[in-house]
Amino acid sequence: EDNRYSLSLHFRMAKSPARAEAALAGLVRTLRPRPRVIPGKYIFNLTAAGGLNKGRALSALMKARSFKRAVFVGDD
């Protein structure tokens, strides 16, 4: 997946992670154009909307190679 243009907002070390998460989520909703938001553990990853993601990349690879099955493993 092409993450050349992305922004990661980390809030793990915030005094109140729940408040930081809510504040960041509110700010992200005001961005124009709206980014694609990929939430994780104490992080928001922002990428271009409509961009390629791991699911689309895997589907394209499977189609190109005529694969019928795949295994997808991730940590988030």
C-alpha positions as CSV (number, residue, x, y, z in Angstrom):
1,E,0.0,0.0,0.0
2,D,1.4,3.4,-1.0
3,N,1.6,5.5,2.2
4,R,3.9,8.2,0.6
5,Y,1.4,10.9,1.6
6,S,0.2,10.0,5.0
7,L,0.0,11.5,8.5
8,S,0.1,9.5,11.8
9,L,-1.4,11.1,14.9
10,H,-0.2,9.4,18.0
11,F,-1.9,9.9,21.4
12,R,-0.6,7.0,23.5
13,M,1.3,9.3,25.9
14,A,-1.5,11.9,26.4
15,K,-2.5,12.6,30.0
16,S,-6.0,11.4,29.0
17,P,-5.9,9.2,25.9
18,A,-9.7,9.1,25.7
19,R,-9.9,12.9,25.6
20,A,-7.1,13.2,23.2
21,E,-8.7,10.7,20.9
22,A,-12.0,12.6,21.0
23,A,-10.3,15.9,20.3
24,L,-8.3,14.5,17.4
25,A,-11.3,12.8,15.9
26,G,-13.2,16.1,16.0
27,L,-10.4,17.9,14.3
28,V,-9.9,15.2,11.6
29,R,-13.6,15.5,10.7
30,T,-13.1,19.2,9.8
31,L,-10.3,18.4,7.3
32,R,-11.1,19.1,3.6
33,P,-10.7,17.1,1.5
34,R,-11.6,14.4,4.0
35,P,-8.8,11.9,4.5
36,R,-9.3,8.2,4.9
37,V,-8.8,7.5,8.6
38,I,-7.3,4.2,9.7
39,P,-7.6,3.9,13.5
40,G,-5.2,1.8,15.5
41,K,-4.0,1.5,19.1
42,Y,-3.7,5.1,20.2
43,I,-3.2,6.3,16.7
44,F,-5.0,7.7,13.7
45,N,-3.4,7.2,10.3
46,L,-4.6,9.6,7.7
47,T,-4.2,8.9,4.0
48,A,-5.8,10.2,0.8
49,A,-9.4,9.2,0.4
50,G,-9.9,6.6,-2.4
51,G,-6.3,5.5,-2.3
52,L,-5.2,2.0,-2.5
53,N,-5.4,0.0,0.7
54,K,-4.2,-3.5,1.7
55,G,-7.5,-5.2,0.8
56,R,-7.6,-3.7,-2.7
57,A,-3.9,-4.4,-3.2
58,L,-4.4,-8.1,-2.2
59,S,-7.4,-8.4,-4.5
60,A,-5.5,-7.0,-7.4
61,L,-2.5,-9.3,-6.8
62,M,-4.8,-12.3,-6.5
63,K,-6.6,-11.4,-9.7
64,A,-3.3,-10.8,-11.6
65,R,-1.9,-14.2,-10.4
66,S,-5.2,-16.1,-10.6
67,F,-5.0,-17.0,-6.9
68,K,-8.2,-18.4,-5.4
69,R,-7.2,-18.0,-1.7
70,A,-5.0,-15.8,0.5
71,V,-4.0,-15.4,4.1
72,F,-3.9,-11.9,5.5
73,V,-2.1,-11.3,8.8
74,G,-1.7,-7.9,10.6
75,D,-1.2,-6.3,13.9
76,D,-3.9,-3.6,13.9
